[in-house]
Amino acid sequence: MTNTPRKTEPFQTIVPTKAMNMFLFPFSFDRKNKEQLVHALEANLFEFFSIQNKHLEKEYYGEQYYVSHDSLDQYFLPYIECILFPDSCEKEGLLRFSKKIDHTITLHTSSTTVSSNVLSVDVFLCPFEIGVMTIRTEMSHNHYTYDDILEFMNHFRVLEPKLAEEHGSTITYEHHRYSKVQGYIFSQLAPFLNEHIKKEATREQHFGSLPYFIDERMFVLSYVTVNQEQEINSTTLFRTGQLNSYTPGGKAFISAHNHEYIKTYNTKHVYSRWAPETYYVITDHVFSCISKSTDSKTDQLLMNHLFGQHYYNLFLHFFYKIVLLKLSYEYSQLTFHKNSEGIERLIRSITVFSGKYLFLEISSRTEGQEFSELFKKIFHINSLYQEVKETLGTLYQNQEKIAAKRHNYLLLILTIYTVLSGIYGMNLVISKLKGNIHWDSMKQFSIFEYIALIVALSGILISISLGVSSLWNLLKDRFKT
């Protein structure tokens, strides 16, 4: 007798009271042009973010909310704070530049029309030539359903539609209409940024600068409050994690029907410490807080945490994932038999990342540690780091092989010169190169004298070239350190 899978719980008609979203768009920039990019950000009124600057607490989060800089300062361990919150844009770390926007946009899809306010934009310039833009939005009115919120999140995150179900959505801002989200971003939010994004020659998309990363979709962080009288069931949590909104026909959609599967999925991806009032859903493309608390203080506290310390906790692990994928990708692109400089550069990058940026503990708070573990699990940080550590061992082995091969060639050359000089000596032609050289006398040289001359002159040239090469490598190492 076979067991019939249990069906999912019925769809909930949830009445949301508030919805705020943040969309994370990663890109790559050229390290040599970092200073120019900083100047471009400042010229376009992006302000460097510092937690010592308290007037920024209420600047970027709408009229009702603020993010406490003191809470941020106390949440993270000291050796993480210097990375997350550098006090000037000349320091190493995650350099954040923010700008207040206040745009009202309208997203049109085949199923619904949703309006939202674009509150502000962050641009992070991170080590290893990684940049991340964060777009902060708030739904502009309360005449929408929870499915509309999911629809907005699901479509706005798509920079360039590729799949059939993604086509047809448009964004309207004032009198401008865009068929792609990236068109709105690079026309209205940061038009200067496109020229600074580093692209691969074989790829034209903006995500072509990160060929080792996800497709043309942004990561979503959201905060939604719902009617207090309603329970938040497992189907709603699953649909949130999967961003299941509407079918092309406009009906509510869920991508699974087996209740046991949904239950297992939620066990892995839902943080339920404050259930049944508040749930956090964490997947590889969304981090969402759903709360039915109506208390204003609790609402402010949740928003402060989510867009403050949880945002930075998530961002740090998001950065970890991108860098680890980048290091693995660069390893796959190396040509070992002739790219010794690339091997040395990659070894240095892995060593710097492991020793300076990657830490097992980032917060002394219990919830901070628990969220950190969830982010590591969802983003596969431990397995990616293990792969990179194994890569480092392979790189050292290949470096030793290349060095040994070069030493063998050099030893062979020196041996040949030593043997030839020992046989002929250097006195066969040296006496004729003193004082005024009589070049005509070389016409009477025997073949052995010609060999001695060639050995002497080529030995001098090789010695000079080896000396210059060694000096050049020494200077390069000095500048790299």
Secondary structure, DSSP 8 states (H G I E B T S, - for coil): ---------------EEEEEEEEEEEEEB-GGGHHHHHHHHHHTT-EE--TT-GGGGGTSS-SS----HHHHHHHB-HHHHHHHS-SSTTSSS-EEEEEEEEEEEEEE-SS-EEEEEEEEEEEEEETTTEEEEEEEEEES-S---HHHHHHHHHHHTBSS--SGGGTT-EEEETTEEESSHHHHIIIII-TTTGGGB---TT--SGGGG-TTS-SSB-EEEEEEEE-TTS---HHHHHHHHHT--B-TTS-B--S---HHHHHHHHHHHEE-TTTTTEEEEE-SSEEEEEE----HHHHHHHHHHHTTHHHHHHHHHHHHHHHHHHHHHHHHH--TTT-HHHHHHHHHHHHHIIIII--S--BSSHHHHHHHHHHHHHTTHHHHHHHHHHHHHHHHHHHHHHHHHHHHHHHHHHHHHHHHHHHH-STTTGGGGSSS--GGGGGG--HHHHHHHHHHHHHHHHHHHHHHHHHHHHHHHHHH-
